[in-house]
Amino acid sequence: MARTRVRFGRVFLLAAALAGVVATAGGGEDVEPPMAAASFQRYVVQRGDTLWRIARRQVGPRGDPRPMIEDIRQANELSTAALRPGVRLLVP
């Protein structure tokens, strides 16, 4: 049950961040919403990076990177796991 609460918490944060992005998209201002700034980091993909490696850095050696990979894919609307160097990702 604890895992479900964690997942709902992540979904809530993601939804709140996306709602903030949509709300500020039409304003013409180049300001990140406060929720996105607090819950996400920006990461520039380097040569040889994979979603697995990026997620592993976030969760540590004992954590399971699979939920983090899914969170990264959802936050960046990635349809595949292929990454190109120089692409900026939002990492929860």
C-alpha positions as CSV (number, residue, x, y, z in Angstrom):
1,M,0.0,0.0,0.0
2,A,2.8,2.4,0.7
3,R,4.0,2.0,-2.9
4,T,0.6,3.1,-4.1
5,R,0.7,6.3,-2.0
6,V,4.2,7.1,-3.4
7,R,2.9,6.6,-6.9
8,F,-0.1,8.8,-6.3
9,G,2.2,11.4,-4.8
10,R,4.4,11.4,-7.9
11,V,1.4,11.6,-10.2
12,F,0.0,14.5,-8.2
13,L,3.4,16.4,-8.4
14,L,3.6,15.7,-12.1
15,A,0.0,16.9,-12.7
16,A,0.6,20.0,-10.7
17,A,3.8,20.8,-12.5
18,L,2.2,20.3,-15.9
19,A,-0.8,22.4,-14.9
20,G,1.6,25.2,-14.0
21,V,3.4,24.9,-17.3
22,V,0.1,25.0,-19.2
23,A,-1.1,28.0,-17.1
24,T,2.1,30.0,-17.9
25,A,2.4,29.0,-21.5
26,G,0.0,31.6,-22.8
27,G,1.3,34.4,-20.6
28,G,4.3,35.2,-22.7
29,E,6.6,35.2,-19.7
30,D,9.6,33.0,-19.5
31,V,9.1,31.9,-15.8
32,E,9.0,28.3,-14.6
33,P,6.0,27.5,-12.3
34,P,7.0,27.2,-8.6
35,M,6.0,23.6,-8.4
36,A,8.1,22.6,-11.4
37,A,11.2,24.4,-10.0
38,A,10.8,22.7,-6.6
39,S,10.1,19.1,-7.8
40,F,12.2,18.8,-11.0
41,Q,15.8,19.3,-12.0
42,R,17.0,20.1,-15.5
43,Y,19.5,17.6,-17.0
44,V,21.3,17.9,-20.3
45,V,21.8,14.5,-21.9
46,Q,25.5,13.6,-22.4
47,R,26.9,11.2,-25.0
48,G,26.3,7.6,-23.8
49,D,23.6,8.5,-21.3
50,T,20.6,6.2,-21.0
51,L,17.4,6.6,-19.0
52,W,18.6,3.8,-16.8
53,R,21.8,5.6,-15.9
54,I,20.1,8.9,-15.3
55,A,17.5,7.2,-13.1
56,R,20.1,5.2,-11.2
57,R,21.9,8.4,-10.3
58,Q,18.7,9.8,-8.8
59,V,17.7,6.7,-6.8
60,G,21.1,5.6,-5.7
61,P,22.7,2.1,-5.9
62,R,20.1,0.4,-3.7
63,G,17.0,2.0,-5.3
64,D,14.9,0.7,-8.1
65,P,15.3,2.9,-11.2
66,R,12.3,1.6,-13.1
67,P,9.7,3.9,-11.5
68,M,12.1,6.8,-12.0
69,I,12.5,5.9,-15.6
70,E,8.7,6.0,-16.1
71,D,8.5,9.4,-14.3
72,I,11.2,10.8,-16.5
73,R,9.4,9.5,-19.6
74,Q,6.1,10.9,-18.6
75,A,7.5,14.3,-17.5
76,N,9.3,14.7,-20.9
77,E,6.6,13.0,-23.0
78,L,9.1,10.6,-24.4
79,S,7.7,7.8,-26.6
80,T,11.0,5.9,-26.7
81,A,14.0,5.4,-24.5
82,A,16.4,6.7,-27.1
83,L,18.1,9.9,-26.0
84,R,20.2,12.4,-28.1
85,P,23.1,14.3,-26.6
86,G,22.2,17.9,-25.8
87,V,18.5,17.3,-25.2
88,R,17.3,18.9,-21.9
89,L,15.2,16.6,-19.7
90,L,13.1,17.4,-16.6
91,V,14.1,14.9,-13.9
92,P,11.9,14.5,-10.9
